[in-house]
Amino acid sequence: MANYRNQSTGQLSAVTVFSLFLGSIARIFTSVQETGDNIIILTYATSSFANGMIASQILWYWNSGLKKKGGAKPAKGAVKGAKGGKSNASPKKGPVNKQKKK
C-alpha cells in the first residue's frame, strides 16, 4: 500500500524482489512434490502472491522517479544561461560599509 500511495517503489532492489518471487514459486512446486502438505503449500502460495505484487509494482513504477525529477519546466522569467539572455537575478553587491562618517 505504501508503494501505491507514493507511486514509487523507493529504494527496493529489483534483483532481490524478483529473486524472492521466483524462490517462493519454486517452494510451491517443491512442497507439492516433497510434502504434499496443504498448509505449507498455501503458505508459499500466499507468499508468492505478495512477492508477485511487489515485483509487479517494481515493473509498473520502474521510471516513475525519472518522470518526477526531469518533468519540471523552468518557471516563466527564470534565470537564463550564459548565452546573454536577460536575468532576473539581483546583481551581487560588494561589502556594505556601515560606519558613520564624522
C-alpha beads as a LAMMPS data file, in Angstrom:
LAMMPS data file: protein, C-alpha beads

102 atoms
101 bonds

1 atom types
1 bond types

-500.0 500.0 xlo xhi
-500.0 500.0 ylo yhi
-500.0 500.0 zlo zhi

Masses

1 110.0

Atoms # bond

1 1 1 0.000 0.000 0.000
2 1 1 2.887 2.387 0.740
3 1 1 4.298 1.878 -2.770
4 1 1 0.882 2.594 -4.262
5 1 1 0.430 5.767 -2.196
6 1 1 3.939 7.008 -3.074
7 1 1 3.595 5.987 -6.723
8 1 1 7.141 4.626 -6.413
9 1 1 8.930 1.593 -5.028
10 1 1 11.605 3.773 -3.486
11 1 1 14.914 2.025 -2.940
12 1 1 13.750 -1.573 -3.315
13 1 1 16.250 -3.788 -5.106
14 1 1 14.709 -5.290 -8.234
15 1 1 17.142 -8.228 -8.123
16 1 1 16.178 -9.083 -4.545
17 1 1 12.432 -8.756 -5.146
18 1 1 12.472 -10.928 -8.269
19 1 1 14.691 -13.497 -6.541
20 1 1 12.230 -13.698 -3.650
21 1 1 9.321 -14.034 -6.074
22 1 1 10.923 -16.810 -8.108
23 1 1 12.145 -18.558 -4.961
24 1 1 8.692 -18.584 -3.415
25 1 1 7.208 -20.014 -6.617
26 1 1 9.872 -22.712 -6.603
27 1 1 8.976 -23.532 -2.990
28 1 1 5.365 -24.196 -4.030
29 1 1 6.468 -26.834 -6.539
30 1 1 8.984 -28.453 -4.200
31 1 1 6.399 -28.541 -1.393
32 1 1 3.887 -30.236 -3.680
33 1 1 6.490 -32.816 -4.755
34 1 1 8.119 -33.464 -1.374
35 1 1 5.464 -32.991 1.310
36 1 1 2.017 -32.587 -0.194
37 1 1 1.079 -30.643 2.962
38 1 1 -1.698 -28.218 2.029
39 1 1 -0.903 -25.736 4.820
40 1 1 2.716 -25.345 3.671
41 1 1 1.634 -25.074 0.043
42 1 1 -0.967 -22.415 0.952
43 1 1 1.646 -20.504 2.948
44 1 1 4.058 -20.413 -0.005
45 1 1 1.225 -19.538 -2.394
46 1 1 0.331 -16.554 -0.214
47 1 1 3.992 -15.564 -0.058
48 1 1 4.260 -15.863 -3.846
49 1 1 1.204 -13.649 -4.281
50 1 1 2.631 -10.938 -2.007
51 1 1 6.071 -11.104 -3.665
52 1 1 4.378 -11.010 -7.077
53 1 1 2.526 -7.832 -6.119
54 1 1 5.771 -6.122 -5.147
55 1 1 7.501 -7.384 -8.312
56 1 1 4.640 -6.045 -10.440
57 1 1 4.900 -2.665 -8.678
58 1 1 8.607 -2.537 -9.488
59 1 1 7.779 -3.083 -13.168
60 1 1 4.889 -0.590 -13.082
61 1 1 6.797 2.218 -11.346
62 1 1 10.175 1.488 -12.985
63 1 1 10.688 5.011 -14.440
64 1 1 8.490 6.979 -12.058
65 1 1 11.487 8.650 -10.388
66 1 1 12.714 9.951 -13.751
67 1 1 9.333 11.455 -14.592
68 1 1 9.180 13.335 -11.300
69 1 1 12.743 14.662 -11.465
70 1 1 13.040 15.545 -15.149
71 1 1 9.475 16.571 -15.929
72 1 1 9.515 20.043 -14.392
73 1 1 9.846 23.026 -16.711
74 1 1 11.550 26.230 -15.590
75 1 1 9.224 28.984 -14.413
76 1 1 8.435 31.884 -16.698
77 1 1 11.035 34.613 -16.275
78 1 1 13.583 32.266 -14.765
79 1 1 17.296 32.992 -14.935
80 1 1 18.671 32.149 -18.368
81 1 1 22.013 30.576 -19.142
82 1 1 25.302 32.208 -20.116
83 1 1 24.214 32.974 -23.693
84 1 1 23.456 36.595 -22.897
85 1 1 19.746 36.320 -22.084
86 1 1 18.040 38.550 -19.560
87 1 1 18.329 37.576 -15.961
88 1 1 16.008 38.420 -13.123
89 1 1 18.669 37.595 -10.540
90 1 1 19.769 40.503 -8.394
91 1 1 23.323 41.718 -9.036
92 1 1 25.901 40.957 -6.381
93 1 1 26.767 43.887 -4.203
94 1 1 30.096 44.476 -2.589
95 1 1 30.589 44.775 1.165
96 1 1 28.498 47.495 2.749
97 1 1 30.352 49.979 4.904
98 1 1 28.039 50.741 7.821
99 1 1 30.381 53.165 9.627
100 1 1 29.057 56.671 10.073
101 1 1 31.090 59.472 8.586
102 1 1 32.243 62.151 11.065

Bonds

1 1 1 2
2 1 2 3
3 1 3 4
4 1 4 5
5 1 5 6
6 1 6 7
7 1 7 8
8 1 8 9
9 1 9 10
10 1 10 11
11 1 11 12
12 1 12 13
13 1 13 14
14 1 14 15
15 1 15 16
16 1 16 17
17 1 17 18
18 1 18 19
19 1 19 20
20 1 20 21
21 1 21 22
22 1 22 23
23 1 23 24
24 1 24 25
25 1 25 26
26 1 26 27
27 1 27 28
28 1 28 29
29 1 29 30
30 1 30 31
31 1 31 32
32 1 32 33
33 1 33 34
34 1 34 35
35 1 35 36
36 1 36 37
37 1 37 38
38 1 38 39
39 1 39 40
40 1 40 41
41 1 41 42
42 1 42 43
43 1 43 44
44 1 44 45
45 1 45 46
46 1 46 47
47 1 47 48
48 1 48 49
49 1 49 50
50 1 50 51
51 1 51 52
52 1 52 53
53 1 53 54
54 1 54 55
55 1 55 56
56 1 56 57
57 1 57 58
58 1 58 59
59 1 59 60
60 1 60 61
61 1 61 62
62 1 62 63
63 1 63 64
64 1 64 65
65 1 65 66
66 1 66 67
67 1 67 68
68 1 68 69
69 1 69 70
70 1 70 71
71 1 71 72
72 1 72 73
73 1 73 74
74 1 74 75
75 1 75 76
76 1 76 77
77 1 77 78
78 1 78 79
79 1 79 80
80 1 80 81
81 1 81 82
82 1 82 83
83 1 83 84
84 1 84 85
85 1 85 86
86 1 86 87
87 1 87 88
88 1 88 89
89 1 89 90
90 1 90 91
91 1 91 92
92 1 92 93
93 1 93 94
94 1 94 95
95 1 95 96
96 1 96 97
97 1 97 98
98 1 98 99
99 1 99 100
100 1 100 101
101 1 101 102
